[in-house]
Every structure is written in C-alpha cells, then in structure tokens.
Amino acid sequence: MIHTATDADWPRIWPFLQETVLAGETYAYPLDLTVDSGRDLWMRQPPGRTVVLVEDGEVLGSATMGPNRPGRSSHVGTASFLVAPAARGRGVGRALGEHVVQWHRDQGFHAIQFNAVVETNTVAVRLWQALGFRIIGTVPRAFDSAAHGLVGLHVMHLPLD
C-alpha cells in the first residue's frame, strides 16, 4: 500500500536513503548527510508530497514529488525514488513510479521532468522509459559515480497533456 509518509515513517526511510547515498551511484546528495539533513531533503512539504510503499508493515520504498521549480515553472513536476535494497526487483519502483505519474496528473501538472537520472543506473532508465519518459538530453560527465567515474546525467521528460 502506498500512503503519504509521516514522521513515524522517517526512521524506516532513513537507513536505505543513507545506504543509497553512500553507495555513490544514483544521488548527488552530500556524503555527510545526517538524519536531520536527510529528512529536510526527502520529506517534502506541500505543494510537494512524500510517500512510502508499505507491505506487511515494512517500508519497501519511498518517493518524493512536486513542482520541479517554483513560480512560472511550477506546472512541471519532478520526483525522486528510493527502493530498499532488500526489495529491489519486486516491482516497488514501478508501483511508486505509476503512483507519482498519476498524482501529477491528478494535481494538474502538464509534464514531469527528471533533472538528473544517472546514465549508468540502467534499471531506472529502462523503468522510466517503460512508463513513457524520454531522454531529452544528457549532461556529460556531470555525476561522479563511485563505480564508473565521471558519467552523464540524463534529463528525462514525460508530457501529461
């Protein structure tokens, strides 16, 4: 079940957010992220939203969503995703992705733009493409992957109207 994340969910999100950031393959978040600074980055306030996917009482994944930029660009949304390492390959990312796309449609957004999808994160790139996103550009050598060195960041886009 996917529901809006609460303060009670944060301690169950933090361990896999921290693990994901420290792995150095998908997020350009500070490596010295703390539980408090991580909460500030991940737990979105309105008009944004953070959700969790829970199964049998366990948080398997989380997503943030909302306007990509404020003001005159707020009609384009964005999102970020995390899947707990033990839950990878079980459809959690797809379920969160489908939820995020529908939420943006329901909120009246005209498109969704992912600003920085690491090109070597092929599982995510394939998933977003399967959900209709296109790569509209790649910023070369914009991400310092722990495993691959300097790699590109894709900008991905999905029109909603």
N, C-alpha and C positions, 0 to 999 in steps of 0.2 A: 504494500500500500504506500502511496506517495502522499505526504502531507507537509504543510508548512512547518519548517524547522522552528523549534522552540529553544529557549535557554537550556532546557533539560537535555536536548539533543546534542548540544555543542560538545560535551565531553566524549561523546561517541563518534563525532566527526573528526575532532582534533587529531587523534592518533594517525588516521590514514591521510589527512591533509599534510601533517608533518612528514610522514614517510614519503609521500608523493613529492613534496618539495625537495626533500633531501636527496631523493633519487636523481634529481637533476635532469629529467628527460622531458617534462611536459609543462612546467610552470616557471615563469620568470619572477617568482616571488623571492624575497630576501631569504638567504640561507639561515640567517639568525632569527627567523620567525619565532615568536613566543606564543604561548597560548592566548595571550591578550591581543597581540598584534594580528595573529591569525584570525581571531574572532572578528576583529574590525574589518579585515579584508573579505571574509567569507559570509558573514551573517548580514545580508543586505536588508536595508530598511526601505519602506515604501518611498518611491513607487516601485522599487525592486522587491524581490522575494527570494528566499532560500527555502529549498525543500529537501526532504530526506525520503529515501525509499527504505521502508522497514519490512522485514519478513521475520516472522517468529520472534519478534521483539528485538531483532538485531538490525542496526543501521548498516545497509549494504552499499549505499551511495548517497550522494548529495549533489544538488545543482543550485547555482545562483542564476537569477535572470532579472532583466530590467532594461531601462534605456541604455544604449551604447554611449551616448553623450547627452548632456543636458540641453535645454533650450530648443533651438531650431533644428536640432538633430535628434530630439527625443522620440521621434516617430520610428526610429530604427532601434531594435533591441539587440541585446547580446546575452551571452550566458557562459558559465563555466561549469565544469563537471568533475566529479571525483567518484571513483568506484573503489571500494575497499579491496585490497589485494586478494583476499580470500574469496571475493565474489566475482572476480573478473571471469569473463567468458560465460556468464549466466544470463545475459540479456539485460543487466541492470543499466548499462549505458544507453541502450536503445530505449528502454522504458522511460528513463529520465529525459532523453532527447525528444521523444514523442510528446511527453508531458510539456516540456519547455516550448516546443513549437506551437502546441495547442494553446497554451497560456498566452503567448504573444499574440496569436490570432484573436483570442477572446478579449484581450486588452486593447485591440485596435491598432497594433503595430503594423507598419507597412512592409517591414523586412526584418531579418535577423542577420547581423554581421558578427562573425568571429574574427577578432583582430589578430590573433596570434596562435595558430594551430601549428605546432612543431612538425615539420615535414617528415621527420623520422618516426613520428607517432602514427604509423600507418593504420593501426587498428581504428584510431579516432578518425583519421581522414576518410577511410572507407565507410565508416558508420555515417559520418555527416553527409558524404556523397550519396549514400543509400537513402538518406532522409531528404534528398533534393538540393543540398548545398552544392555550390560550385566554387572552385578556387578561382578568385578573380585577380589574384596577384600573389607573388611571393617575395618577401624581403630577404635578399641573400645574406647568409652568414649573420643573421640577427639574433640567433639563440646559441648559447654555449652549452651544448649537450655534454653531460658527463661521459657518455659512452662514445659519441661520434665527433666531438669537437664542434666547430662552428657550422651550423646548419641553418636552413631557411625557415622563416615563419610564413605560413600561408594566411592570407586573408580570405575567408570563406563567406559566402553570401547566399541567403535564401529569400526570394521575394514572397510576400504573403498575400498580395493582392494583384 
